[in-house]
Structures are given as C-alpha cells and as structure tokens.
Amino acid sequence: MPGDLKMFQPAPSAEDSCTYMWACAICDENETCQKDKEGHSRWLVNKRMERIDYKILVMSNKGGVGKSTVSTNLAVSLALKGYEVGICDMDIHGPNIPKMVGAEGERLKISTGGGIIPFQAYNMKIASMSFLLQNSDDPIIWRDAYKFEFINQLLGGVEWQDLNFLIVDLPPGTGNESVTTIDLIGEVTGCVIVSTPQEVALLDARKSVTFARDSELPIIGIVENMSGLDCPHCHKEIEVFRKGGGEASAHDMGVPFLGRIPLDPDIVKQSDFGEPYAMFNSDLPTAEAFHSIANQVDDFCKKKGSLVQIATKSPFKKVTK
C-alpha cells in the first residue's frame, strides 16, 4: 500500500474503529494495529456490499457437478441483459473461474485508494484466489483463520463498486468457507443449487437445500447440470448421468426447479479456451438453458426487491400495485 495514502485519511484514535477502505491483510499498519480487526472486516464488507443490489450464492454439497461453469455462464447471461455483474470465486482450493474467462495467470492490482481492483473480462468484474497464486499448480494448505482473511479480502478488500449482481461461486460442501461467506455478507438475496441427475449427487443437493433453509437463505432453485447428451452421430439423447433427478428432488423438497443444462462437449471446449459458452452461442439450445436460468434469477431478485420496498414503506401510506 502506498505510504502517501495516509495523508488522504485521518488517523483514528486508539478508541475509534478503523475507517480504512482496505482489508487488514494488505494494510501497512497490520502488525502494530490494536483495533478490532474483525469489527473492521465486517464494517468493510458491509460498505462494499451495500453498493450491490443482489448477492447470489451458487452452491453444491458435492464437487464436480459444474458449479463454476454454471456460475460463469449465469453471470455472462445477466451481463448480456445489460446488468453490471461481478463474480466472486470463493473456491479457495479449486479456483476455476479465471480459466473460464481467459484470465488465468493474471494478477490483481491495488488502487490509489488502497483497495483491490477486480479483473475485468466480458463486461464483468472478477476476483479469485487464482489471481493471488504465483503458480496455478500450488496447493492451498490453510487453516480456517487464514481462510477468513482471504474471504474478507474478496468481499471487503475488492473494490466491487456499483453492481446489479454479485455471483458468489462457493466451494463444495457446507463447511467453514460457506458459513463465513454467508455470515460476512449478511443479507444474501438468494442461492442457486447445482446438481447432476444421478442419485449420489442428488443426495448432496438435498443437503444443500437443508443447509440453505437452516441458514435462512432464500432458495432461488435447483439446476440439473449434465442432463442428457445429444449424440452427434446417432442424434439421439443419451442419459449419461440419468435425467430428471434434479427436477424430482426439487419437487420433493418443495423448491423451484430452474431447468436442465445438457452435457455438451462444446461447453468444456470453450471453457478451456477461456470463452464463456453463453456469450458466444446464444442461439443454441444449451446457451438458451443458461439464459432461461438467468431470467428466472432476475425475476426472483426483482420480485424480492419489490417486496422489500413495500415492506419498508410507511404503514400510514397506501401501497398501490
């Protein structure tokens, strides 16, 4: 952090809470500071999040179901609708979002205001653990205390500025990273649960639904990913991982079903090239599936936003529809 930044911000007394707009981990007073660092972290995240209309968590209790692929293409679909969108890659041990947007190997920079500047790609702002690694092959071997600092940096240290949507790609499971993220954000607009059709994945998807309900998170719905393969040779649909399980689980659990995304080899190919599928194939059925899910997320958020506005109106004023 540049030393001359201090001249722009008054040094608070020992009794005051810190008002620096950057995370403790990148502060040059970190070693000597005696202030409540956790309190500052929460204050900083709140300042960043209050400039974002909707915070959407994409989650799954099982790895390998295509959660990052759904996150990326959901964000792209929302950006194509003209929204300001950010992607927060919260998967510390397997950060894949930068690869999918052609940003692998990039590094984040510090602004003159002391915050972290998110990487920009395809009209989206992106922050990820991958941007902080010297070598993408390096494993992350951290205890929970270090993970808290990193989560705080992504949510509070990054200068997200004004966004309509922040898509948060959570790591698999319902452990510390997910709990800490939810706790720091405070008011999550809703969550999208990703599953594949086979029973093993569906068992975990049901756990994600229970976790969301226990955490009082609004559930936007379940996405059934890798749902059927259209054979390029015989032109028949092959149920590689079965089909329809995600929809059945959604009905059983009483949550909305957002749709099926086919098992399409072109998604894998373009993701490896760093080209989000939904950006370049809007006229194809698989991209239409992503766009349909994005439209449902958009509708959910608008409806919830209007309900919040009605609830906060004065009880002495008549509310007209």
C-alpha positions as CSV (number, residue, x, y, z in Angstrom):
1,M,0.0,0.0,0.0
2,P,1.5,3.4,-0.9
3,G,2.7,5.3,2.1
4,D,1.3,8.6,1.0
5,L,-2.3,7.3,1.1
6,K,-2.4,8.2,4.8
7,M,-2.5,11.9,4.0
8,F,-5.9,11.4,2.5
9,Q,-7.4,9.7,5.5
10,P,-7.3,10.9,9.1
11,A,-5.6,8.6,11.5
12,P,-8.3,7.5,14.0
13,S,-7.5,7.4,17.7
14,A,-7.0,4.1,19.5
15,E,-10.5,4.2,20.8
16,D,-12.1,4.6,17.4
17,S,-12.8,1.9,14.9
18,C,-10.7,1.7,11.8
19,T,-12.2,3.5,8.7
20,Y,-9.6,2.5,6.1
21,M,-11.3,1.2,2.9
22,W,-8.9,-1.8,2.6
23,A,-8.6,-5.2,4.2
24,C,-6.3,-5.7,7.2
25,A,-4.2,-8.2,5.3
26,I,-2.9,-5.6,2.9
27,C,-2.6,-2.7,5.4
28,D,0.9,-1.5,6.3
29,E,-0.3,-1.0,9.9
30,N,-1.4,-4.6,10.3
31,E,1.5,-5.6,12.6
32,T,1.0,-2.6,15.0
33,C,-2.7,-2.0,14.8
34,Q,-4.5,-2.5,18.1
35,K,-8.1,-2.1,16.8
36,D,-10.8,-4.6,16.4
37,K,-9.9,-6.2,13.2
38,E,-12.9,-8.5,13.0
39,G,-15.1,-5.5,13.5
40,H,-13.3,-3.6,10.8
41,S,-13.7,-6.6,8.4
42,R,-17.4,-6.7,8.9
43,W,-17.7,-2.9,8.5
44,L,-15.7,-3.0,5.3
45,V,-17.7,-5.9,3.8
46,N,-20.9,-4.1,4.6
47,K,-19.6,-0.9,2.9
48,R,-18.8,-2.9,-0.3
49,M,-22.0,-5.0,-0.2
50,E,-24.4,-2.0,0.3
51,R,-23.4,-0.9,-3.3
52,I,-24.5,-4.2,-4.8
53,D,-28.2,-4.8,-5.5
54,Y,-28.3,-8.6,-5.4
55,K,-25.9,-11.1,-3.9
56,I,-26.4,-14.6,-5.4
57,L,-24.7,-17.7,-4.0
58,V,-24.1,-20.7,-6.3
59,M,-23.6,-23.8,-4.2
60,S,-23.5,-27.5,-4.1
61,N,-22.6,-30.0,-1.4
62,K,-20.8,-32.1,-4.0
63,G,-17.8,-31.3,-6.1
64,G,-17.6,-31.9,-9.9
65,V,-21.2,-31.0,-10.7
66,G,-20.2,-28.0,-12.8
67,K,-20.9,-25.3,-10.2
68,S,-18.2,-22.9,-11.6
69,T,-19.5,-23.5,-15.1
70,V,-23.0,-22.5,-14.1
71,S,-21.7,-19.5,-12.1
72,T,-19.7,-18.2,-15.1
73,N,-22.5,-18.7,-17.7
74,L,-25.2,-17.3,-15.3
75,A,-23.1,-14.2,-14.8
76,V,-22.5,-13.9,-18.6
77,S,-26.2,-14.2,-19.3
78,L,-27.0,-11.5,-16.8
79,A,-24.3,-9.3,-18.3
80,L,-25.8,-9.8,-21.7
81,K,-29.1,-8.4,-20.4
82,G,-27.2,-5.2,-19.7
83,Y,-26.6,-5.6,-16.0
84,E,-23.4,-4.7,-14.1
85,V,-22.2,-8.1,-12.9
86,G,-19.3,-9.4,-10.7
87,I,-18.1,-12.9,-10.0
88,C,-16.5,-13.7,-6.6
89,D,-14.7,-17.0,-6.9
90,M,-14.8,-18.2,-3.3
91,D,-13.4,-21.7,-4.1
92,I,-10.1,-21.4,-2.3
93,H,-8.8,-24.9,-3.1
94,G,-10.0,-25.1,-6.7
95,P,-10.4,-21.6,-8.2
96,N,-11.5,-22.2,-11.8
97,I,-13.4,-19.1,-12.8
98,P,-10.3,-17.2,-14.2
99,K,-9.6,-20.1,-16.5
100,M,-13.2,-20.0,-17.9
101,V,-12.9,-16.3,-18.7
102,G,-9.4,-16.3,-20.2
103,A,-7.8,-14.7,-17.2
104,E,-5.6,-17.5,-15.9
105,G,-2.2,-16.1,-14.8
106,E,-3.4,-12.6,-14.3
107,R,-2.7,-10.6,-11.1
108,L,-4.9,-8.2,-9.2
109,K,-3.6,-4.7,-8.6
110,I,-4.0,-2.2,-5.7
111,S,-5.8,1.1,-6.5
112,T,-4.7,4.5,-5.3
113,G,-7.4,4.3,-2.7
114,G,-5.9,1.1,-1.2
115,G,-8.5,-1.4,-2.4
116,I,-8.0,-4.4,-4.7
117,I,-9.0,-3.8,-8.3
118,P,-11.0,-6.7,-9.7
119,F,-10.0,-8.2,-13.1
120,Q,-12.4,-7.2,-15.9
121,A,-13.5,-9.7,-18.6
122,Y,-16.6,-9.9,-20.8
123,N,-18.1,-6.8,-19.1
124,M,-17.8,-8.5,-15.7
125,K,-15.6,-7.8,-12.6
126,I,-13.9,-10.9,-11.3
127,A,-11.9,-11.7,-8.2
128,S,-10.4,-15.1,-7.3
129,M,-7.7,-16.9,-5.3
130,S,-6.2,-17.8,-8.7
131,F,-5.1,-14.2,-9.2
132,L,-3.0,-14.3,-6.0
133,L,-1.1,-17.5,-6.8
134,Q,2.4,-17.3,-8.2
135,N,1.9,-20.8,-9.7
136,S,-1.5,-22.2,-10.6
137,D,-0.3,-25.7,-9.6
138,D,0.4,-24.6,-6.0
139,P,-2.0,-26.2,-3.4
140,I,-3.6,-24.0,-0.8
141,I,-2.8,-25.5,2.7
142,W,-4.5,-23.1,5.1
143,R,-6.2,-23.3,8.5
144,D,-9.6,-21.6,9.0
145,A,-8.1,-18.3,10.3
146,Y,-6.2,-17.7,7.0
147,K,-9.3,-18.6,5.1
148,F,-11.3,-15.9,7.0
149,E,-8.7,-13.3,5.9
150,F,-9.0,-14.3,2.3
151,I,-12.8,-14.4,2.3
152,N,-12.7,-10.9,3.8
153,Q,-10.3,-9.7,1.2
154,L,-12.6,-11.0,-1.7
155,L,-15.7,-9.4,-0.2
156,G,-14.4,-6.3,1.5
157,G,-11.0,-5.6,0.1
158,V,-12.0,-5.8,-3.6
159,E,-13.5,-2.6,-5.0
160,W,-16.6,-4.0,-6.5
161,Q,-18.2,-0.6,-6.7
162,D,-21.8,-0.4,-8.0
163,L,-23.1,-3.8,-9.3
164,N,-26.6,-5.1,-10.0
165,F,-25.5,-8.7,-9.4
166,L,-22.6,-10.3,-7.5
167,I,-22.4,-14.0,-8.3
168,V,-20.5,-15.9,-5.5
169,D,-19.2,-19.3,-6.5
170,L,-18.9,-21.2,-3.2
171,P,-16.7,-24.2,-2.8
172,P,-18.3,-27.6,-2.5
173,G,-19.8,-28.5,0.9
174,T,-21.3,-26.7,3.8
175,G,-18.1,-26.0,5.8
176,N,-16.2,-23.0,7.1
177,E,-15.9,-21.1,3.8
178,S,-19.6,-21.2,3.1
179,V,-20.6,-20.3,6.7
180,T,-18.1,-17.5,6.9
181,T,-19.2,-16.1,3.5
182,I,-22.8,-16.1,4.5
183,D,-22.0,-14.5,7.9
184,L,-20.0,-11.7,6.3
185,I,-22.4,-10.8,3.5
186,G,-25.2,-10.7,6.0
187,E,-28.1,-10.2,3.5
188,V,-27.9,-12.8,0.8
189,T,-30.6,-12.3,-1.9
190,G,-30.8,-16.0,-2.8
191,C,-28.9,-19.2,-3.7
192,V,-28.8,-21.4,-6.7
193,I,-28.1,-25.1,-6.0
194,V,-26.4,-27.1,-8.7
195,S,-26.7,-30.9,-9.1
196,T,-26.3,-33.6,-11.6
197,P,-29.1,-36.2,-12.2
198,Q,-27.5,-39.3,-10.6
199,E,-28.6,-40.3,-7.1
200,V,-25.2,-39.7,-5.4
201,A,-25.3,-36.0,-6.5
202,L,-28.9,-35.6,-5.6
203,L,-28.3,-36.8,-2.0
204,D,-25.8,-33.9,-1.7
205,A,-28.1,-31.4,-3.4
206,R,-30.8,-32.2,-0.8
207,K,-28.2,-31.5,2.0
208,S,-27.6,-28.1,0.3
209,V,-31.3,-27.3,0.4
210,T,-31.4,-28.2,4.1
211,F,-28.3,-26.1,4.8
212,A,-29.8,-23.1,3.0
213,R,-33.0,-23.4,5.0
214,D,-31.1,-23.8,8.3
215,S,-29.1,-20.7,7.3
216,E,-32.3,-18.8,6.4
217,L,-31.1,-18.3,2.8
218,P,-33.8,-17.8,0.2
219,I,-33.6,-20.6,-2.4
220,I,-34.0,-19.5,-6.0
221,G,-34.0,-23.1,-7.2
222,I,-32.1,-26.2,-8.3
223,V,-30.3,-26.5,-11.6
224,E,-29.8,-30.0,-13.1
225,N,-26.5,-29.9,-14.9
226,M,-25.1,-32.5,-17.3
227,S,-28.6,-33.6,-18.0
228,G,-28.5,-35.8,-21.1
229,L,-26.1,-35.9,-24.1
230,D,-27.2,-35.3,-27.7
231,C,-25.2,-37.8,-29.6
232,P,-23.5,-36.1,-32.6
233,H,-23.5,-39.4,-34.5
234,C,-26.9,-41.0,-34.0
235,H,-28.7,-37.8,-32.9
236,K,-30.3,-39.5,-30.0
237,E,-30.2,-38.3,-26.4
238,I,-28.0,-40.4,-24.2
239,E,-28.7,-40.2,-20.4
240,V,-25.0,-40.5,-19.3
241,F,-25.8,-39.4,-15.7
242,R,-29.6,-40.2,-16.0
243,K,-32.1,-37.4,-16.3
244,G,-34.8,-35.8,-14.3
245,G,-33.4,-36.4,-10.9
246,G,-32.8,-32.8,-10.1
247,E,-36.4,-31.8,-11.0
248,A,-37.7,-34.7,-8.9
249,S,-35.6,-33.6,-5.9
250,A,-36.8,-30.0,-6.3
251,H,-40.4,-31.1,-6.2
252,D,-39.8,-33.4,-3.3
253,M,-38.0,-30.7,-1.3
254,G,-40.6,-28.0,-2.3
255,V,-38.2,-25.7,-4.1
256,P,-38.3,-24.3,-7.6
257,F,-36.7,-26.2,-10.5
258,L,-34.8,-23.8,-12.7
259,G,-34.0,-26.1,-15.6
260,R,-31.7,-28.6,-17.2
261,I,-28.4,-28.0,-18.8
262,P,-27.3,-30.7,-21.3
263,L,-23.9,-32.5,-21.1
264,D,-22.4,-30.5,-24.1
265,P,-18.8,-31.1,-25.1
266,D,-18.6,-27.6,-26.5
267,I,-19.1,-26.2,-23.0
268,V,-15.9,-27.9,-21.9
269,K,-14.0,-26.9,-25.0
270,Q,-14.9,-23.2,-24.8
271,S,-14.3,-23.1,-21.0
272,D,-10.8,-24.5,-21.6
273,F,-10.3,-21.7,-24.2
274,G,-11.5,-19.1,-21.8
275,E,-14.6,-18.3,-23.8
276,P,-17.9,-18.5,-21.8
277,Y,-20.3,-20.7,-23.7
278,A,-23.4,-18.5,-23.2
279,M,-21.5,-15.5,-24.6
280,F,-20.8,-17.0,-28.0
281,N,-23.6,-19.4,-28.6
282,S,-26.8,-17.5,-27.6
283,D,-28.8,-19.1,-30.5
284,L,-28.1,-22.7,-29.4
285,P,-30.3,-24.8,-27.0
286,T,-27.6,-25.2,-24.4
287,A,-27.0,-21.4,-24.2
288,E,-30.7,-20.9,-24.1
289,A,-30.8,-23.1,-21.0
290,F,-28.3,-20.7,-19.3
291,H,-30.3,-17.7,-20.4
292,S,-33.5,-19.2,-19.1
293,I,-32.0,-19.8,-15.7
294,A,-30.6,-16.2,-15.7
295,N,-34.1,-14.8,-16.5
296,Q,-35.5,-16.7,-13.6
297,V,-32.8,-15.4,-11.2
298,D,-33.5,-11.9,-12.5
299,D,-37.3,-12.3,-11.9
300,F,-36.7,-13.7,-8.4
301,C,-34.5,-10.8,-7.5
302,K,-36.8,-8.1,-8.9
303,K,-39.8,-9.7,-7.1
304,K,-37.9,-9.9,-3.8
305,G,-36.6,-6.3,-4.3
306,S,-40.2,-5.0,-4.8
307,L,-41.4,-6.9,-1.7
308,V,-38.6,-5.3,0.4
309,Q,-39.6,-1.9,-0.9
310,I,-43.2,-2.5,0.0
311,A,-42.3,-3.8,3.5
312,T,-40.2,-0.7,4.2
313,K,-42.8,1.8,3.2
314,S,-44.6,3.8,5.9
315,P,-47.6,1.9,7.3
316,F,-49.6,5.1,7.1
317,K,-49.3,5.3,3.3
318,K,-51.4,3.3,0.9
319,V,-49.4,1.0,-1.3
320,T,-50.8,0.6,-4.8
321,K,-49.8,-2.2,-7.1
